[in-house]
Amino acid sequence: MLTTKLFCGHCKEMMVGYGGTSKTGRQYHYYMCKNARRKKCGKKIVSKSYIEDRVVNECLKMLTEEKIRFIAKKVAEECTKSPDNLTAKALKKAIREADTAIENLWKAIEQGQAVEMLTDRLNKRMAEKAQLAIEENKKITLTEAQILAFLDYVCEMPADDVNKRRAIINIFVHSIYLYDDHFTLIINASKKPLSIDNIPLDDIETAFEGETGASEGCSSLSTPAPPL
């Protein structure tokens, strides 16, 4: 769930998910710094379930009733002035212009002016309008009530529900910088991400470090660390 969002606090390289089996046959799933895997960083591996639980729990602390109302209001405000809605206005204008052109072409055809050429232009204009209409319908504007209902629904889902956990991470988490005893959580907050620094960690579950066998399911994603 944290792929492309979890970064090593020491070298800022991405941490990716691996699966492994210990000498005793026990299976493990963990995140590891890509540089540490190449022996270029000393960052310890961390249990997948442990760090995902910690990140989700920190996000859930923000979802108080008061903050949910605040978030719903702000997101709705952003929807009304987002680039998508500016694009929607431009699309409406283009559709009106296409309508005018189509009407004029029909009049010219009725008057017998170069019927074959005008019919071809008319068909092109109608196809253009159809495509503009499709693009316009892709634009989504959410109301404050819709956003509030969604956040309330997410909060009511069981804490271990995988869809709830994924939704919370996708909505709130911009990036995480993981150290061995704490992490910094960068939250999506309007135009400028909000940093929550020095969140302490309990003992990171590294008892299986060194016991893992050949790793499986390695993520091959590679992306630069976002700026702090």
C-alpha positions in Angstrom: 0.0 0.0 0.0 2.9 2.4 0.6 4.7 1.7 -2.7 5.9 5.0 -4.3 5.1 6.8 -1.0 7.6 5.3 1.4 11.2 6.6 1.4 14.3 6.0 3.4 14.9 8.8 5.9 18.6 8.4 5.6 19.3 8.4 1.8 15.9 9.4 0.5 15.7 6.4 -1.8 12.4 4.6 -2.3 11.6 1.7 0.0 10.0 -1.2 -1.9 8.0 -4.3 -0.8 9.5 -7.7 -0.7 8.4 -11.1 0.4 10.7 -13.6 2.0 10.9 -16.9 3.8 13.0 -17.5 6.9 15.2 -20.6 7.6 12.3 -21.9 9.7 9.8 -21.6 6.8 8.0 -18.6 8.1 6.9 -16.0 5.5 7.6 -12.3 5.9 6.5 -9.2 4.0 8.5 -6.1 4.5 9.8 -2.8 3.0 13.5 -2.3 2.3 15.5 0.7 1.1 16.6 0.1 -2.5 20.1 1.5 -1.6 20.2 -0.8 1.5 19.6 -3.8 -0.8 22.6 -2.6 -2.9 24.6 -2.4 0.4 24.8 1.4 0.0 22.7 2.4 3.0 22.4 1.0 6.5 18.6 1.4 6.8 16.9 -1.5 8.5 14.0 -3.3 6.9 10.6 -2.9 8.4 7.6 -5.1 8.6 4.9 -4.3 6.0 2.0 -4.7 8.4 3.7 -2.7 11.1 4.5 0.5 9.2 1.2 0.4 7.3 -0.7 0.2 10.6 1.3 3.1 12.0 0.7 5.3 9.0 -3.0 4.5 8.8 -3.4 5.2 12.5 -1.7 8.6 12.3 -4.1 9.5 9.4 -7.1 8.4 11.4 -6.2 10.7 14.2 -7.0 13.6 11.8 -10.5 12.3 11.1 -12.3 14.0 14.0 -15.8 15.2 13.4 -14.7 18.8 13.3 -11.8 18.1 10.9 -14.0 15.9 8.6 -16.4 18.9 8.2 -13.4 21.2 7.5 -11.9 18.8 4.9 -15.3 18.4 3.1 -15.8 22.1 2.9 -12.3 22.9 1.6 -12.3 20.1 -1.0 -15.7 21.3 -2.3 -14.3 24.8 -2.6 -11.3 23.5 -4.5 -13.6 21.6 -6.8 -15.4 24.8 -7.9 -12.1 26.5 -8.8 -10.1 23.6 -10.0 -8.4 23.5 -13.5 -10.8 20.7 -14.4 -13.8 23.1 -14.0 -12.0 25.8 -15.8 -11.6 23.3 -18.6 -15.3 22.4 -18.4 -16.1 26.1 -19.0 -13.9 26.1 -22.1 -15.6 22.9 -23.3 -19.0 24.5 -22.9 -17.9 27.5 -24.9 -16.4 25.2 -27.7 -19.7 23.3 -27.8 -21.7 26.5 -28.2 -19.4 27.5 -31.0 -19.8 24.1 -32.7 -23.6 24.5 -32.4 -23.4 27.9 -34.1 -21.2 26.5 -36.9 -23.5 23.5 -37.4 -26.6 25.8 -37.6 -24.9 28.0 -40.2 -23.8 25.0 -42.3 -27.4 23.7 -42.3 -28.6 27.0 -43.5 -26.0 27.1 -46.3 -26.9 23.5 -47.4 -30.6 24.5 -47.5 -29.7 27.3 -49.7 -27.9 24.9 -52.1 -24.4 26.3 -51.6 -21.8 23.6 -52.5 -23.8 20.9 -50.8 -21.2 18.1 -51.0 -18.4 20.2 -49.5 -20.7 21.7 -46.8 -22.1 18.2 -45.9 -18.5 17.0 -45.3 -17.8 20.0 -43.1 -21.1 19.5 -41.2 -20.2 15.9 -40.5 -16.8 16.9 -39.1 -18.4 19.6 -36.9 -21.0 17.2 -35.5 -18.2 14.6 -34.8 -16.3 17.4 -33.0 -19.3 18.3 -30.9 -19.8 14.7 -30.0 -16.2 14.4 -28.8 -16.5 17.7 -26.8 -19.7 16.4 -25.1 -17.8 13.2 -24.1 -15.0 15.2 -22.6 -17.4 17.5 -20.8 -19.1 14.5 -19.1 -15.7 13.3 -17.8 -15.4 16.3 -15.5 -16.5 15.6 -12.0 -17.5 18.1 -9.4 -18.1 16.9 -5.8 -20.4 18.7 -3.4 -19.6 19.2 0.3 -22.4 16.8 1.2 -21.0 14.1 -1.1 -17.4 14.5 0.3 -18.8 14.5 3.9 -20.8 11.3 3.2 -17.7 9.6 1.7 -15.5 10.5 4.7 -18.1 9.4 7.2 -18.5 6.1 5.3 -14.7 5.5 5.4 -14.6 6.2 9.1 -17.4 3.7 9.8 -15.6 0.9 7.9 -13.8 -1.7 10.1 -10.2 -0.6 10.9 -8.8 -3.7 9.2 -10.8 -3.3 6.0 -8.2 -3.2 3.2 -10.3 -0.8 1.1 -10.5 1.6 4.0 -6.8 1.5 4.6 -6.0 2.0 0.9 -8.5 4.9 0.7 -6.9 6.6 3.7 -3.4 6.2 2.3 -4.3 7.4 -1.2 -6.3 10.4 0.1 -4.0 11.7 2.8 -0.5 10.4 2.3 1.9 12.4 0.0 5.0 10.6 1.3 6.7 9.0 4.3 10.3 9.3 5.3 11.2 6.4 7.5 14.1 6.4 10.0 14.9 3.6 12.5 13.2 5.2 15.5 10.7 7.7 13.9 9.2 8.8 10.7 8.0 12.0 9.0 4.6 11.9 7.4 3.9 14.3 4.6 0.1 14.9 4.3 -1.7 16.1 1.2 -3.0 19.6 2.2 -4.4 21.7 -0.6 -1.6 23.3 -2.6 1.2 22.7 -0.1 1.8 19.3 1.6 1.8 19.4 5.4 4.7 17.8 7.2 4.2 16.0 10.6 7.7 15.4 11.9 9.3 13.0 14.3 6.5 10.6 14.8 8.0 8.0 17.2 8.1 4.3 16.4 7.9 1.4 18.8 10.5 -1.3 18.3 10.4 -1.9 14.6 9.9 -5.5 13.9 13.3 -6.5 12.6 13.7 -9.8 14.5 13.5 -11.5 11.1 16.3 -9.3 9.6 19.0 -11.6 8.3 16.7 -14.6 8.5 14.9 -14.0 5.2 15.7 -16.2 2.3 15.4 -15.3 -1.4 13.0 -12.4 -1.7 9.8 -12.7 -3.8 7.4 -10.2 -5.3 10.0 -7.4 -5.5 8.5 -4.2 -6.7 10.4 -2.9 -9.8 9.0 0.6 -9.5 11.6 3.4 -9.6 10.8 7.0 -8.9 12.7 10.0 -7.5 11.9 10.9 -3.9 9.5 13.9 -3.7 11.0 17.0 -2.1 10.5 17.4 1.7 
